Amino acid sequence: MTAAPADLLIDQPAVTDGAALWRLAKDSKTLDLNSSYSYLLWCRDFAGTSAVARGADGEPVGFVTGYVRPERPRTLLVWQVAVDSGHRGLGIAAALLDALTARLTAERGITDVETTITPGNTASERLFTSFADRHGARLERAVLFAAELFPDGPHDPEVLYRIGPLTPFTSH
């Protein structure tokens, strides 16, 4: 893994970041794009369980959105991860995921991470597999939502990646 840029700032998103997060998701060309309104709400209601990476100019260059599962209060569900195309390959997604889980482990006692990945999304598969390795955590995979459950046309199945329990992260 490449180390993230030294001038990268990772913090919680603010409502004013909602438009930038929507653009990052739109430009990713791989994420299911939600309405711009949903990104504004996310930055208001789930800022505490999300993270944004800011470049030297303070503008968002990546984000991770997530929430704590109501039925599993020690589990963070990662909803979306996106990094600006000009900043990919620099370890920003991994830095975001590590920073968010470190914060939520300290604040909320998070021990597990879940996400869903469509088959063939190699970048996400690598991101979460390496995350599990860095944290000494078990990784289990199972189809969560089969393709035929999606009512809005062809959709690949969503494979659940369950990672945990996490061990404390130490930088290498």
N, C-alpha and C positions, 0 to 999 in steps of 0.2 A: 504494500500500500504506500502510495506517495503521501508525504506529509502535507497537510493543508497549509496554505500561505500564512506566514507569521502575522500579517496585518488583518487577518480574518477575525471578525467579531461575531460571536454567536450569542444571541439573546432571544428573549421572547418576542413574538411578533406583536405589533400594534395595529389597530384598525387602519391606520394610514398605510400599512403594508399590504392590505388586502388586494389592491389592484395589481401590485407587482407580483404577488403570489399567483394570482389568476393568470397573468402573462407568462410567468415561468411554467405553470402547468400547461398552458395552451401551446407554448413553444416547444415543450418536451416531445410532442407528437406521439407519446406512448401512454400518458395518463388519461383516464377518463376525465374529461373537462367538466367541472361543475359550473354553475352559474357564477358570475362575478359577485353577486349578492352573497352566495354561500361562503366565499373566501372572506368577505367582510365580516360575516357572522362568526366564521371560524376564528378570525383574529380577535374578535371580541370575547366569545364564549369559551374557546379552547386554547387561548394563548398560553395558559399555564402548563399545558401538556403538548405544546408545539415549540418549534425553534426556527429561527431564521438566521442565515449567515449573511453578514454584510461585508462588502468589499471596502477598500480604502476610502471610497467616497460616501460610505454609509448606506448605499443602496443595496437591497436584497439581491444576492446572487444564488441563493439556494434556500430551501426550507424543508422541514419535516413537520407534518401535521399528524396529530394523534389524540387519543382520548383514553381515559382509564375505563375499563369495562365495568359497568355497574355490578354485574354478577361476580366479577373477579377483580376486586379492588387493588390487587397487587400486579395486575396485568395491564400493560400499555399496548393498545392496538395502534399500530402505525398505519395511518390512512394514506398519505401520499408523501413521496420524497421527490424533489426536483432540484436540479442544478442547472444554471444558465449554460448554454452550449459552449460559450467561450471560457468557462471555468471548469469544465468536466475533466476528469483524469487527474485532479489535484488533491483528491482525498477529502473533498468538502462534504460529500454525503456521509462518509464514515465519521468525520469529525462532528457533524450535526447529530448523528445517531448516538455517538458516544456521549456528547455533551448533554443531550436531552435525557438519556437514560441515567447518567450520573446525577443530574439534578433531581430527577423523579425518584431515584433510589433514596437520595438523602431526604427529600421533602415528603415523600409519600410511601416509602418502603416498597417500591416496585421491585419485583423479583423475576418477572417474565415479560417477554415481548412477543406480540403476535402481529402478523401482517398477512396480506394475501398477494399472491403474484400469479400472473397469467403465464402458462407454459411458453417458453421461448423468450421471456424477458430476462436475458442473460445478465444484464447489468444489475438488476434487482436481486436475482438469484445469487450473484457473487457478493453483493453488498451484505445481504443478510447471512449468508454462509460464513463470510469472513468475520462478521460481527459475533456470531455464535462462537467461532474459534477464538477470537480475542478475549472473550469473556468466559471461556471454559465451560460453555453451556451446551446442553443437549439441544439438538434440532430435530423436530418431528415435522413431517409433511403429510397432508391429507387434503383431498378435495373438499372445500367448504361449500362452494356453490357450483353445481353442475351447469354446463352451458345452457341446458333447456330451461333453467329457472329464470333466465333473463328475458323479460317481455319485450324488449325494445330492439329486436333483431339479433343477428348473429353476434355472439359474444363467447369468447373462450372461457373455460372454467376458471374459477378463482381457487388457487391452491393455498391453503392455510399453512403458514410457517409458524410453528410454536417454538420459541426459544427460551430456555430457562432450566433450572434457576441460574441467574447471572451471578458470577463471582466478581469481586471488585476489579475494576479496570486499572491497570498500571501502564503507564506509557513505556514504550520500548526505545 
